[in-house]
Amino acid sequence: MPAPFAHRKQQLYLVLSSIFLVNALLAEIIGVKIFSVAKLTGFLPGNLTAGVLIWPVVFVTTDIINEYFGKAGVLRVSYLTMGLILFAFGVIYLTTRLPPADFWLDVNKADNLGRPFSIDFAYQSIFRQGLGIITGSIVAFIIGQLLDASIFDALRRATGGRLIWLRATGSTLVSQLVDSFVVLYVAFYVFGNWSLAQVVSVANFNYWYKFAAAILLTPVLYLAHFLIDRYLGPADTLELQQEAAANDSV
């Protein structure tokens, strides 16, 4: 393999993996907030987890990695991300156990309306709630990534490498159906205080958001392919895609 191609291949995987990892970690951290879509838009009903807003970036990046590096490339970065998410939340949990400084409590003893406020309690409430979410997220994340990578590969083989939109959208719609329900069920029903009806309601709305995002982001997927193909060059692009498909068929 020529050195320039090896370097471009390595750089491409590094950039895609970084985008994947950062957005997955951010989605886990901000996912503790549930916001009202009705209040935000003024007309759409339902509630969403804040983390779901950037999750489409994760599954689009998943499909791009799968296209050029195969199922093995997706699972490699998925396992790495899972480990780093566990590490991040381990560190966050330890910080919630640190005794707060008196002056920090004092200068933050009231909110901007003058009402009594405990910043340490707020800190612990937010981040310890995230510990329940992390358990559900990790389970759902791995199941979702395994499904996404496997379905993407199956559709690639079935279509002979054609119809990018079909394998990308198809794999996302199936994997995110599972992910949307599993993460909320484990995080908020098993470890939280939600009713099953609340879980189903929010998970259902989350999924339809992801469904719409997957369709709307199809042009972004083609744009990413265009830019990557130009970066690698036609011959190297074909070689990398054939290598990815061959590795997945083994």
Order of alpha helices (4+ residues) and beta strands (2+ residues): alpha-beta-alpha-beta-alpha-alpha-alpha-alpha-alpha-alpha-alpha
